[in-house]
Amino acid sequence: MLSKEIQLEVNRGAMLPLMEEFYTIQGEGFHTGTAAYFIRIGGCDVGCHWCDVKESWNAELHPPTSIDWIVENASKYADTVVVTGGEPLTWDMTLLTQKLKEHNLRVHIETSGAYKLSGEWDWICLSPKKNKLPTQTVYDRAHELKVIIYNKHDFIFAEEQAEKVNKNAILFLQPEWSKKEEMTPLIVDYVMNNPKWRVSLQTHKYLNIP
């Protein structure tokens, strides 16, 4: 149980439940292959059955950490920071992004969009989930739409989401890792027949890096 003082700091975004942070190569989407410092924030109630970081779901398992400490660590590495989760928009991202930008860092987010957008972002990767659809604020601002393909019905879901996202968003289809042998050939065929889409792969897993 958090003290009242710490809970207030979490509520305003001055402390966040930090699960992990690491410097690596971006493995997915538009910025694949580029160096980035990842900040993984705990807490998510979207509940994807194929989530590969389910340990991030329970925010209480991850200690509230001062954003000053988080930013100080991040500023030692690449000039790009990726905030991910969990679902980072569960929390108010305003103060974190302000402080990251004060250090002249490019600030990206990976989000399901399930909560209202907070914070100032240079790049928003929206990866929507069927069981908790994105808010309009994220549809309107997303720079890329990345839909995970677990089964054939997900292609229908992808097209539904492409209709809702802003016209400038870059569209990606990405096979769910455990189904990659089955789904990747279908995605390749789909993109060749529907060239508004691009293929995204979890290249960091092929490279065996975080």
trRosetta pair geometry for C-beta under 8 A, 3 or more apart (Angstrom, degrees):
i j d omega theta_ij theta_ji phi_ij phi_ji
2 6 4.6 -120 -175 87 107 115
2 7 4.6 133 105 -61 124 87
2 10 7.0 -18 177 -2 169 140
2 64 6.6 64 -119 -13 131 138
3 6 4.8 88 56 12 84 100
3 7 6.8 -149 91 -7 41 88
4 7 5.7 -57 -147 37 29 113
4 8 6.4 33 154 -22 64 105
5 8 5.9 -55 -155 32 29 112
5 9 6.7 28 149 -16 62 105
6 9 5.5 -54 -152 37 38 113
6 10 6.4 39 150 -19 68 103
6 15 6.4 -53 -162 61 77 160
6 64 5.4 139 179 67 112 156
7 10 5.6 -52 -148 37 34 112
7 11 6.2 38 152 -24 66 105
8 11 5.6 -51 -145 33 31 115
8 12 6.6 13 160 -5 64 107
9 12 6.3 -65 -148 44 28 97
9 14 4.5 -83 -164 71 83 108
9 15 4.2 49 126 7 112 111
9 64 6.9 107 91 167 111 138
10 13 7.6 41 -178 -72 31 24
10 14 7.7 -87 -63 54 22 68
10 15 5.0 -55 -75 79 64 95
10 16 6.9 125 -133 -94 76 35
10 17 7.3 37 -133 -37 122 83
10 64 5.2 -86 -76 -120 111 130
10 91 7.3 -86 179 -130 78 117
11 92 7.5 44 160 7 40 122
12 92 6.4 -57 -174 60 27 144
12 95 7.0 57 138 -20 81 139
13 16 6.8 13 -152 -68 57 99
13 67 7.1 24 150 -41 71 145
13 91 5.9 130 -104 160 84 97
13 92 3.7 -100 -50 86 124 95
13 93 6.5 -155 -140 -72 138 12
13 94 5.7 120 69 45 164 78
13 95 4.4 154 109 25 109 109
13 96 6.2 -107 171 -17 108 90
13 118 7.7 -139 -79 132 151 140
14 66 7.1 -23 152 -139 77 66
14 67 6.0 -118 -165 12 38 112
14 95 5.7 -28 -84 101 58 167
15 64 4.1 47 147 172 124 104
15 65 6.1 157 -159 66 82 24
15 66 5.6 -41 -101 -88 83 42
15 67 6.8 -138 -92 -23 29 78
16 41 5.4 -53 161 -128 123 113
16 64 6.8 147 68 -144 10 65
16 65 6.1 -37 65 56 64 80
16 67 6.2 67 0 -74 106 90
16 70 7.0 -2 47 -35 115 157
16 91 5.7 111 -124 143 100 169
16 96 6.6 12 -29 -69 144 135
17 41 6.2 92 73 -171 72 73
17 42 3.9 -78 123 57 115 106
17 43 5.6 103 56 -25 137 109
17 59 4.3 144 30 -165 171 88
17 60 7.7 -58 -125 -62 144 18
17 62 4.0 95 170 91 94 105
17 63 6.9 157 -138 79 65 17
17 64 5.8 -42 -79 -83 61 55
17 65 7.4 105 -130 8 16 85
17 86 8.0 147 89 -97 109 169
17 91 7.7 -176 20 -58 87 144
18 21 6.7 -28 -170 -33 117 104
18 39 7.2 -65 -131 -168 96 88
18 40 7.5 94 -165 78 60 61
18 41 6.6 -51 -103 -110 45 58
18 42 7.1 25 90 -3 5 96
18 62 5.9 -157 73 168 32 111
18 63 6.9 -25 49 71 83 69
18 64 7.9 92 4 -152 80 18
18 65 3.9 -19 3 21 125 140
18 70 6.3 -167 -90 -90 136 116
19 40 4.5 -63 65 110 109 103
19 41 6.6 126 3 -162 95 7
19 42 4.4 126 -57 -59 101 89
19 53 7.8 95 136 174 160 123
19 55 7.4 132 -153 114 128 91
19 56 5.1 -39 -78 -114 166 87
19 61 7.9 38 -111 96 90 96
19 62 4.6 -60 -81 -111 64 143
19 85 7.8 106 9 -148 134 53
19 86 6.6 162 -16 -20 138 121
20 38 7.9 17 106 107 88 102
20 40 4.8 14 56 47 77 122
21 37 7.0 17 -179 172 96 92
21 38 6.5 -178 -148 92 52 60
21 39 5.1 -2 -109 -108 99 61
21 40 6.8 -160 -75 19 48 75
21 70 6.9 174 -72 -143 151 83
21 73 6.0 83 114 114 153 141
21 74 7.1 -97 -167 -74 135 83
22 37 7.5 -172 98 -154 29 60
22 38 5.5 -6 59 54 73 102
22 210 4.9 -20 113 99 152 164
23 35 7.3 9 -178 -173 91 96
23 36 7.7 -171 -147 99 58 33
23 37 5.0 -28 -98 -103 75 76
23 38 7.6 179 -88 15 24 74
23 77 4.4 -144 -101 -148 131 151
23 78 6.5 149 -143 -11 102 99
24 27 7.8 -20 130 -34 119 97
24 35 7.7 -173 107 -144 24 61
24 36 7.0 -23 69 65 62 71
24 38 6.3 -13 31 -3 105 118
24 204 6.7 51 151 -132 130 130
24 209 5.3 155 -154 148 114 115
24 210 4.6 -133 -71 67 153 95
25 33 6.3 -17 -178 -144 114 25
25 34 6.9 146 -155 74 72 22
25 35 6.1 -49 -101 -93 62 50
25 36 7.4 87 -146 23 21 80
25 203 7.8 -67 115 101 116 108
25 204 6.3 175 79 -97 87 95
25 207 6.9 -11 59 80 133 165
25 209 6.1 57 32 91 98 153
26 29 7.4 -68 162 58 115 90
26 31 4.6 -1 104 111 162 99
26 32 5.9 -128 111 -107 92 29
26 33 6.8 -33 69 32 85 27
26 34 5.1 4 27 59 118 77
26 35 7.6 -163 -7 -100 84 2
26 36 4.8 53 -53 10 98 130
26 80 8.0 -40 -41 110 127 136
26 82 6.7 129 -99 -44 105 150
26 204 7.7 -102 158 -53 19 119
27 32 6.3 7 172 -128 20 83
27 201 8.0 -87 163 108 84 63
27 202 5.4 31 140 -166 124 54
27 203 4.6 -163 -157 59 78 71
27 204 2.8 -79 -79 -16 141 100
27 205 6.9 92 -173 -8 151 66
27 207 7.3 -145 -110 27 107 118
27 209 7.6 179 -71 74 118 99
28 32 6.1 -58 170 -84 2 96
28 125 7.9 103 105 -169 105 157
28 146 6.8 72 153 -152 116 156
28 174 6.4 19 -150 -115 114 152
28 200 5.3 58 -165 172 79 119
28 201 7.4 -143 -112 86 70 29
28 202 5.8 -14 -76 -103 103 57
28 203 7.2 177 -68 17 49 80
28 204 7.5 -61 -30 3 78 105
29 32 6.2 162 64 -43 41 88
29 125 5.4 -19 -137 -126 172 134
29 144 5.5 117 -164 118 118 157
29 146 5.2 -66 -91 -78 109 138
29 172 5.7 -136 -117 -2 69 170
29 174 7.7 -49 -64 -60 69 136
29 200 5.2 8 -74 -126 43 140
30 123 7.5 -138 68 -161 131 133
30 125 7.5 -157 18 -94 101 106
30 143 7.2 -75 12 125 158 107
30 144 5.0 -152 -23 -67 120 149
30 170 5.7 90 -82 75 121 147
30 172 7.5 -129 -48 -48 71 134
31 34 4.8 -69 176 34 90 126
31 36 7.1 65 134 -45 136 138
31 80 7.6 -160 -169 162 151 160
31 108 7.1 -80 5 -95 158 165
31 123 7.1 73 -36 146 132 168
32 200 7.1 -179 -52 -142 132 83
32 201 7.7 65 -124 57 151 72
32 203 5.7 89 -161 18 116 135
33 203 7.2 -6 -63 85 72 156
34 80 6.8 25 133 44 120 155
35 77 7.8 -140 157 157 113 99
35 78 4.4 -175 124 -98 102 136
35 80 7.1 135 97 45 64 107
36 78 5.4 -109 -110 74 26 155
36 80 4.6 -59 -112 100 87 105
36 81 6.8 142 -171 -113 87 17
36 82 4.8 47 154 -13 136 110
36 108 7.2 -37 -145 36 142 131
37 73 7.9 173 -178 124 139 83
37 74 4.9 151 114 -143 147 78
37 77 4.4 122 -73 77 124 134
37 78 5.2 -174 -24 38 88 95
37 80 7.2 161 21 91 74 53
37 81 5.0 -31 71 -110 96 72
37 82 7.2 172 81 22 42 72
38 81 7.8 154 -91 -164 21 60
38 82 5.0 -24 -107 70 70 101
38 84 6.0 -23 -161 20 102 117
38 210 7.3 -146 37 124 142 118
39 70 6.1 65 -132 -172 134 118
39 74 6.5 -33 -57 -82 118 126
39 81 6.3 18 -7 -179 111 106
39 82 7.1 177 25 86 70 49
39 83 5.0 -22 69 -109 106 66
39 84 7.2 146 76 26 52 65
40 53 7.2 -110 -160 -178 139 157
40 56 6.4 -95 166 -111 112 131
40 84 5.4 -28 -105 80 70 87
40 85 6.2 132 -162 -112 68 25
40 86 6.6 123 177 16 78 100
41 56 7.9 80 95 -166 38 114
41 62 7.9 150 -170 116 43 154
41 83 6.6 18 -12 -173 116 92
41 84 7.4 173 20 88 77 34
41 85 5.0 -40 67 -98 78 88
41 86 5.1 -105 93 71 65 139
41 88 4.6 95 44 -107 134 80
41 90 7.7 -167 123 47 120 105
41 91 6.4 -111 168 24 146 134
42 56 5.2 -149 -120 -161 62 67
42 57 7.7 -16 -167 60 79 12
42 58 7.0 -27 178 89 116 40
42 59 4.5 140 119 -120 100 56
42 61 6.5 -153 -153 66 152 82
42 62 3.3 156 -12 26 152 147
42 85 7.2 142 -102 -152 11 86
42 86 5.1 167 -145 -68 19 146
43 56 7.4 -63 18 158 28 77
43 57 7.3 35 -139 -179 17 30
43 58 7.5 -15 -93 161 50 12
43 59 3.3 19 -75 -70 98 113
43 62 7.6 -112 -29 45 78 125
43 85 6.9 -66 66 -155 63 125
43 86 5.0 57 57 -157 49 131
43 87 6.6 -84 109 52 73 76
43 90 4.6 -134 123 82 119 159
43 91 6.9 95 68 -35 147 103
44 47 7.5 176 129 -45 92 48
44 51 7.8 164 102 -134 148 159
44 56 6.0 43 4 113 119 96
44 57 4.9 -81 59 -119 88 61
44 85 5.6 136 -64 140 116 124
44 86 4.3 -167 -39 -150 105 57
44 87 4.1 119 -113 -5 87 92
44 90 6.7 -133 -90 -40 46 137
44 112 7.9 101 -148 3 112 133
45 57 7.5 103 -79 -163 40 92
45 87 7.3 -71 26 24 58 139
45 90 7.5 116 6 -104 91 125
45 114 7.9 -153 70 125 80 155
45 132 7.4 98 103 -57 78 164
46 87 5.8 119 -15 -58 115 137
46 112 5.1 70 -92 40 162 175
46 114 5.4 -155 -85 -41 109 156
46 129 5.1 93 176 57 124 154
46 131 6.5 129 -177 80 67 101
46 132 4.7 -122 -125 41 79 130
47 51 7.7 -114 -169 -16 22 135
47 57 7.4 64 -89 -128 62 132
47 131 6.2 -65 70 95 99 149
47 132 7.8 98 31 -10 88 120
48 51 4.3 118 75 -50 97 92
48 129 5.6 -112 -74 -128 105 137
48 131 7.6 -179 -82 29 58 121
50 148 7.6 -168 81 145 132 143
50 150 6.0 -176 -11 -106 157 133
50 176 5.2 -1 147 -162 158 134
50 177 7.9 167 169 37 114 81
50 178 6.5 -136 -146 24 113 120
51 54 5.1 119 94 -70 112 75
51 56 8.0 -117 162 46 130 105
51 57 7.6 97 104 -60 159 108
52 177 6.6 38 -65 22 139 140
53 56 4.5 29 137 -5 104 120
53 85 7.8 174 95 130 135 46
53 86 7.4 -79 112 -29 121 54
54 57 5.6 -16 -171 -16 58 117
55 58 7.9 -59 -171 33 42 90
55 61 7.1 -102 179 101 78 154
56 62 7.6 15 -139 -38 58 143
56 85 5.7 148 157 165 139 65
56 86 4.0 -126 156 -50 117 79
57 86 7.0 169 -88 -106 30 75
58 61 4.7 72 95 -7 103 109
58 62 7.9 147 100 -3 64 88
59 62 6.0 -74 -161 44 47 101
59 86 7.4 80 -84 -129 83 139
59 90 7.4 -144 -66 116 137 150
65 69 5.9 -101 171 70 96 125
65 70 6.0 104 119 -53 116 103
66 69 4.4 90 73 3 96 103
66 70 7.0 -164 99 -6 52 84
67 70 5.1 -50 -145 38 44 117
67 71 5.9 44 156 -21 72 104
67 95 5.8 138 53 117 165 105
67 96 4.8 -128 -140 -96 135 77
67 99 5.9 133 136 38 113 152
68 71 6.0 -55 -145 38 27 108
68 72 6.3 32 154 -24 62 107
68 99 7.0 -116 -95 -160 54 156
69 72 5.7 -51 -146 32 29 113
69 73 6.7 28 156 -16 62 104
70 73 6.1 -61 -159 36 29 108
70 74 6.3 24 152 -18 66 112
70 96 7.0 -23 87 -134 139 104
71 74 5.5 -56 -143 38 34 112
71 75 6.2 36 160 -26 67 107
71 96 7.3 -174 -63 -152 105 65
71 99 4.6 -86 -79 130 161 116
71 100 5.7 -139 -122 -78 103 62
71 102 8.0 27 -177 58 147 102
71 103 6.2 166 176 -12 105 141
72 75 6.1 -56 -148 29 26 111
72 76 7.6 33 152 -29 56 100
73 76 6.2 -57 -169 15 36 113
73 77 7.9 10 151 -7 64 108
74 77 6.6 -77 -167 35 40 102
74 81 5.0 24 -170 -103 133 130
74 100 6.6 -30 97 -119 148 98
74 103 7.5 129 93 80 98 155
74 105 6.6 18 133 -105 115 167
75 100 8.0 -168 -68 -136 89 61
75 103 4.4 -94 -104 -175 123 150
75 105 6.6 -113 -100 -54 73 125
78 81 7.5 165 80 -64 94 54
79 104 7.3 -43 -148 121 100 85
79 105 6.0 -166 -171 -127 53 62
79 106 6.0 59 134 9 81 95
80 105 6.9 146 -106 -174 19 84
80 106 4.4 -25 -107 70 75 108
80 107 7.9 -174 -155 -71 58 23
80 108 6.4 24 -178 -6 100 113
81 100 5.6 -107 45 -153 150 136
81 105 5.1 32 -5 159 112 135
81 106 7.1 169 23 83 66 54
81 107 5.5 -12 66 -113 99 64
81 108 6.9 -178 91 30 48 74
82 108 4.6 -24 -107 77 71 109
82 109 7.3 153 -162 -95 60 21
82 110 6.3 30 179 -14 106 104
83 88 5.0 90 144 -120 104 167
83 93 6.9 124 125 -135 164 128
83 96 7.1 98 -100 128 148 139
83 97 7.8 -82 -15 -76 150 89
83 107 7.0 13 -9 -172 110 90
83 108 7.0 180 21 90 69 52
83 109 4.9 -23 66 -107 97 76
83 110 7.4 -169 88 24 49 68
83 119 7.9 -62 50 156 158 172
84 88 6.5 -129 -160 -33 9 120
84 109 7.4 156 -77 -161 52 52
84 110 4.2 7 -107 52 96 114
85 88 4.7 -159 -46 -40 114 67
85 90 7.4 115 -125 7 159 111
85 110 7.6 -154 17 86 72 88
85 111 7.6 55 13 -106 117 64
86 90 7.0 -77 163 11 108 130
87 90 4.9 96 92 -31 95 101
87 111 6.6 76 -154 -144 73 77
87 112 5.6 -48 -116 23 111 110
87 114 6.0 -29 -156 41 149 119
87 115 6.9 115 148 4 121 113
88 91 6.5 -66 -177 43 54 96
88 93 6.2 55 149 -80 106 124
88 109 6.1 -126 66 -149 142 108
88 110 7.8 98 6 65 122 58
88 111 6.1 -89 46 -91 94 99
89 93 6.7 -52 -103 -20 58 122
89 109 7.7 77 -52 175 95 143
89 111 5.3 56 -13 -141 117 136
89 112 8.0 -130 36 52 117 71
89 113 7.3 39 27 -121 157 23
89 114 6.9 162 76 59 119 68
89 115 4.0 -178 125 67 105 107
89 116 7.1 -173 175 69 120 37
89 117 6.6 -60 -125 -107 133 39
89 118 6.5 142 -140 26 82 88
89 138 7.6 -66 -68 -73 169 130
90 115 6.0 151 -82 -13 36 156
91 118 8.0 -113 112 64 48 136
92 95 7.1 56 117 8 101 90
92 118 5.0 -86 -146 141 58 162
92 119 7.8 149 170 -48 52 85
93 96 5.3 -66 -160 49 62 113
93 97 5.4 52 148 -20 92 109
93 109 7.3 4 -149 -94 167 140
93 118 4.6 143 37 98 83 91
93 119 3.1 -42 107 -45 109 128
94 97 6.5 -71 -153 39 21 100
94 98 6.3 21 156 -21 62 111
94 118 5.3 -70 -45 169 82 103
94 119 5.5 -139 -78 -81 36 55
94 120 7.8 62 -135 -12 57 79
95 98 5.6 -54 -147 35 32 115
95 99 6.3 25 160 -15 66 108
96 99 6.2 -64 -152 39 27 105
96 100 6.3 26 154 -18 65 109
96 119 6.6 -29 66 -110 91 124
97 100 5.5 -52 -142 38 35 113
97 101 6.2 34 158 -18 67 107
97 107 5.2 126 -137 152 90 165
97 119 3.8 114 -8 -161 142 100
97 120 4.8 170 133 46 134 69
97 121 6.6 -77 -129 -68 145 60
98 101 6.0 -64 -152 39 26 107
98 102 6.5 33 149 -26 63 104
98 120 7.1 82 -72 23 60 115
99 102 5.4 -44 -148 26 36 118
99 103 7.1 27 153 -9 61 102
100 103 6.0 -66 -163 40 35 105
100 105 4.7 -77 172 64 86 125
100 107 4.9 103 107 -85 139 123
101 104 7.3 47 -174 -82 43 21
101 105 6.6 -107 -89 54 33 72
101 107 6.3 -66 -62 -16 84 130
101 120 6.5 -11 -38 83 149 122
106 122 4.7 -71 -162 47 83 162
106 123 7.4 36 164 0 106 106
107 119 7.6 -120 136 163 138 119
107 120 7.1 77 68 97 138 69
107 121 5.7 -112 105 -127 95 55
107 122 5.4 122 52 8 59 96
107 123 7.8 -178 97 31 43 73
108 121 6.7 74 -127 -163 28 100
108 122 6.3 -59 -70 68 64 88
108 123 4.1 -17 -113 69 93 104
108 124 7.5 -174 -157 -75 64 29
108 125 6.8 35 176 -7 107 102
109 119 7.1 116 -54 86 142 141
109 121 5.3 -67 3 -117 109 139
109 123 7.4 178 26 93 58 62
109 124 5.5 -4 59 -119 99 66
109 125 6.8 -159 95 34 52 74
110 125 4.7 -16 -108 72 68 117
110 127 6.6 13 -175 2 86 119
111 114 7.7 -138 169 14 92 70
111 124 7.0 -36 30 -163 114 88
111 125 7.1 138 24 80 64 64
111 126 6.3 -30 76 -111 82 56
111 127 7.1 162 85 31 31 78
111 138 6.5 -119 101 -135 128 141
112 126 7.7 60 -166 -162 16 65
112 127 6.0 -54 -97 82 54 74
112 128 6.1 93 -167 -124 67 33
112 129 4.9 -24 -148 2 124 106
112 132 6.7 53 136 86 136 102
112 134 6.8 -158 142 -81 59 82
113 117 7.8 -21 -135 -66 74 88
113 126 4.9 26 -46 -141 126 103
113 127 7.9 170 -6 51 95 40
113 128 5.8 -33 40 -92 123 80
113 133 7.7 -32 96 159 107 47
113 134 2.8 -1 115 -122 130 106
113 135 6.0 -148 165 28 83 66
113 138 3.4 -166 -135 96 104 158
113 139 6.9 89 -170 -45 149 63
113 142 7.3 -38 -84 -69 132 123
114 129 7.2 -21 -64 44 113 106
114 132 4.3 23 -125 130 124 115
114 133 7.3 124 -110 83 69 20
114 134 6.4 -82 -69 -102 36 45
114 135 7.1 70 166 -21 16 87
115 135 6.4 -14 152 -14 13 131
116 135 5.1 -82 -87 110 51 173
116 137 5.1 59 -152 26 68 148
116 138 7.9 -165 -146 -32 27 92
117 121 8.0 -92 -166 4 115 127
117 124 7.6 -20 -125 -121 128 148
117 135 7.0 -150 -20 79 74 122
117 137 4.1 -143 13 131 103 117
117 138 5.2 152 -59 -73 106 72
117 141 5.9 49 -91 36 172 145
121 124 5.0 83 113 -62 149 89
121 141 7.5 100 58 148 120 126
123 143 5.0 -75 -148 39 67 152
123 144 7.6 14 -176 5 97 102
124 138 6.8 -156 168 -152 138 80
124 141 5.5 57 27 120 159 93
124 142 4.8 -112 105 -120 111 50
124 143 5.2 128 49 6 67 86
124 144 7.6 -178 93 32 54 65
125 142 7.4 62 -141 -155 13 94
125 143 7.1 -45 -70 63 50 90
125 144 5.1 -13 -117 67 71 106
125 146 5.7 7 -177 1 100 124
126 134 6.1 12 -161 -93 123 153
126 138 5.5 134 -106 156 123 109
126 139 7.3 103 -139 -90 169 42
126 142 3.8 -44 -11 -117 126 139
126 144 6.9 -177 29 90 71 52
126 145 5.3 -25 74 -109 102 62
126 146 7.0 160 81 24 46 73
126 165 6.7 177 68 -111 147 125
126 169 7.3 -33 33 -144 120 140
127 145 7.9 138 -88 -167 40 48
127 146 4.6 -33 -92 77 89 95
127 147 7.1 164 -146 -90 65 30
127 148 6.5 51 -171 -26 110 98
128 133 6.2 17 -165 -143 116 61
128 134 5.0 -80 -106 -25 106 107
128 145 7.4 -12 -3 -154 103 94
128 147 6.8 -19 48 -102 87 82
128 157 8.0 -153 96 160 111 106
128 161 5.1 -175 41 -121 144 138
129 132 5.8 21 82 49 106 74
129 133 7.6 -141 74 -87 54 38
130 133 7.4 -3 -150 -72 26 80
130 157 6.0 -67 -81 -129 105 143
134 138 4.6 -108 -172 73 118 123
134 139 5.5 138 108 -49 128 86
134 161 7.9 83 14 -138 121 103
134 164 7.6 152 62 120 114 135
135 138 5.4 91 63 8 77 97
135 139 7.4 -139 101 -2 41 90
136 139 5.3 -54 -146 39 41 115
136 140 6.0 41 157 -24 72 108
137 140 6.0 -58 -151 35 26 112
137 141 6.5 -3 161 2 61 117
138 141 6.2 -71 -139 48 31 95
138 142 5.8 51 163 -53 70 99
139 142 6.4 -38 -138 1 21 115
139 164 5.0 -73 -138 141 138 92
139 165 5.1 -132 -155 -106 76 51
139 166 6.6 134 149 -28 65 74
140 166 5.6 77 -151 -55 35 116
141 166 7.2 85 -43 -7 13 139
142 145 5.9 72 133 -68 143 75
142 165 5.5 -59 59 -148 130 113
142 166 6.6 167 51 25 77 98
142 169 4.9 26 102 -108 97 128
143 168 7.5 -43 -132 117 53 99
143 169 6.3 148 165 -121 14 69
143 170 6.8 3 150 16 66 94
144 169 5.9 143 -114 -168 18 82
144 170 4.5 -29 -110 63 84 91
144 171 7.6 -178 -160 -73 69 20
144 172 6.2 23 176 -2 112 115
145 161 6.0 165 -171 132 134 113
145 162 6.4 167 92 -94 159 65
145 165 4.8 -112 -66 -43 135 171
145 169 4.8 64 -20 148 98 131
145 170 7.3 -172 25 83 68 42
145 171 5.2 -11 64 -113 105 63
145 172 6.7 178 90 29 54 72
146 172 4.4 -11 -110 72 72 117
146 173 8.0 171 -156 -86 55 15
146 174 5.7 17 -177 -5 98 125
146 200 5.8 -24 -137 29 108 162
147 154 6.5 163 154 168 110 101
147 157 6.6 167 -160 106 132 95
147 158 4.0 172 83 -106 168 93
147 161 6.0 155 -81 52 123 146
147 171 7.9 -4 3 -167 105 82
147 172 7.1 171 23 90 64 61
147 173 5.7 -24 68 -111 93 63
147 174 7.1 165 80 25 41 78
148 154 6.9 -78 100 -163 54 147
148 174 5.5 -40 -106 77 58 94
148 175 7.7 41 -161 165 66 11
148 176 5.2 70 173 -72 106 85
149 154 4.5 169 -128 95 59 137
149 155 6.8 34 -122 -61 115 70
149 158 7.3 -18 -80 -48 94 132
149 173 5.5 31 -31 -176 124 98
149 174 6.7 170 12 76 84 37
149 175 5.4 -46 67 -103 99 49
149 176 6.5 -136 81 -11 44 81
149 179 7.7 -121 112 94 72 125
149 183 4.9 163 113 -175 108 135
149 186 7.3 -155 154 89 145 114
149 187 5.8 172 40 -77 159 112
150 154 5.6 119 35 -42 67 144
150 176 4.3 28 -92 -5 76 146
150 179 5.7 114 -149 22 53 152
150 183 7.2 -78 -130 -74 13 152
151 154 5.7 122 60 -11 56 100
151 179 7.5 -88 -66 -160 55 168
151 183 7.8 -96 -86 -91 21 116
152 155 6.2 -34 -176 10 53 111
152 186 7.0 -105 -101 -172 80 157
153 156 5.5 -46 -169 30 57 114
153 157 6.6 57 137 -17 75 102
154 157 5.1 -48 -147 39 46 117
154 158 6.2 57 150 -29 69 98
155 158 5.4 -45 -148 29 33 117
155 159 6.8 32 153 -16 62 101
155 173 7.7 12 -107 -125 74 138
155 186 7.8 -107 -56 148 130 115
155 190 6.0 -136 -123 -125 128 150
156 159 6.0 -56 -155 35 33 108
156 160 6.5 35 148 -19 65 105
157 160 5.5 -54 -150 35 34 115
157 161 6.4 31 154 -17 67 106
158 161 5.8 -59 -150 38 30 108
158 162 6.3 33 152 -23 65 106
158 171 7.8 99 176 -172 104 111
158 173 6.1 3 -126 -98 157 100
158 197 7.6 34 155 -106 136 135
159 162 5.4 -48 -144 33 35 115
159 163 6.8 40 154 -23 62 100
160 163 5.9 -55 -161 28 32 113
160 164 7.0 19 149 -13 63 109
161 164 5.7 -62 -152 38 39 108
161 165 6.2 34 156 -24 73 107
162 165 6.1 -51 -137 31 31 107
162 171 5.6 21 -111 -114 113 135
162 196 7.5 95 -162 117 146 130
165 169 4.4 -51 146 32 126 155
165 171 7.9 154 65 -88 144 90
166 169 5.4 114 65 -23 74 100
170 198 6.8 -6 167 14 99 130
171 196 5.7 35 44 135 140 85
171 197 4.8 -77 113 -108 112 61
171 198 6.5 138 87 15 61 78
172 197 7.0 122 -115 -166 18 78
172 198 5.1 -37 -102 73 70 89
172 199 7.2 51 -154 170 79 7
172 200 4.0 40 180 -23 128 121
173 187 4.9 -171 115 -143 124 111
173 190 6.6 0 37 88 172 131
173 191 6.5 -147 35 -64 125 104
173 197 5.4 24 -12 -180 107 130
173 198 7.5 175 21 81 71 39
173 199 6.3 -39 67 -111 84 51
173 200 6.8 172 75 24 31 84
174 187 7.8 63 -102 -129 9 158
174 199 7.6 114 -91 -173 53 54
174 200 4.0 -42 -80 81 103 100
174 201 6.7 175 -138 -84 86 25
174 202 7.0 91 -176 -43 119 78
175 179 6.1 -137 -178 91 97 81
175 180 4.4 112 118 -115 136 65
175 183 4.0 153 -128 91 105 117
175 184 4.8 -55 -38 -67 154 71
175 187 5.9 -119 -56 -16 93 144
175 201 7.2 6 33 -114 95 70
176 179 4.8 42 73 34 96 105
176 180 7.2 -136 85 -58 42 67
176 183 6.7 73 33 21 74 159
177 180 5.7 -16 -153 -37 34 114
177 202 5.7 -31 -85 29 103 152
177 205 6.2 79 -125 -4 129 178
179 182 5.0 -60 -175 52 80 110
179 183 4.7 59 127 -13 101 118
180 183 6.2 -68 -124 51 25 94
180 184 5.2 33 179 -36 69 113
180 201 8.0 71 -140 -139 125 92
181 184 6.7 -34 -121 20 15 110
182 185 7.7 -83 175 32 24 97
182 186 7.4 4 144 -4 62 118
183 186 5.4 -65 -156 43 46 113
183 187 5.9 47 150 -25 79 105
184 187 5.6 -54 -145 35 33 112
184 188 6.4 37 156 -22 66 102
184 201 7.8 33 -117 -102 116 105
185 188 5.6 -49 -147 33 34 114
185 189 6.5 33 156 -15 65 104
186 189 5.9 -55 -151 39 32 110
186 190 6.1 33 151 -23 65 109
187 190 5.5 -56 -144 37 32 113
187 191 6.2 29 159 -18 67 105
187 199 5.8 109 137 -115 118 98
188 191 6.1 -56 -147 36 26 106
188 192 6.4 25 155 -17 62 109
188 199 6.6 10 -89 -82 62 142
189 192 5.8 -59 -150 38 30 111
189 193 6.3 16 157 -7 66 111
190 193 6.0 -67 -150 46 29 102
190 194 5.7 -23 166 29 69 112
190 197 6.8 -16 124 69 96 151
191 194 6.3 -75 -124 66 26 75
191 195 6.6 68 170 -105 65 46
191 197 4.8 -116 -113 93 80 103
191 198 6.6 70 -139 -126 132 17
191 199 5.5 -83 -33 -49 163 88
192 195 7.1 12 -147 -74 22 84
194 197 5.3 39 107 11 99 112
201 206 7.2 17 142 -14 121 130
202 205 4.5 30 122 9 110 115
202 206 7.3 141 99 -12 67 84
203 206 5.3 -51 -153 38 49 113
203 207 6.0 41 150 -14 74 108
204 207 5.5 -58 -142 46 34 108
204 209 5.1 -92 -160 71 85 87
204 210 6.8 -44 175 94 131 30
205 208 7.2 35 -173 -77 34 41
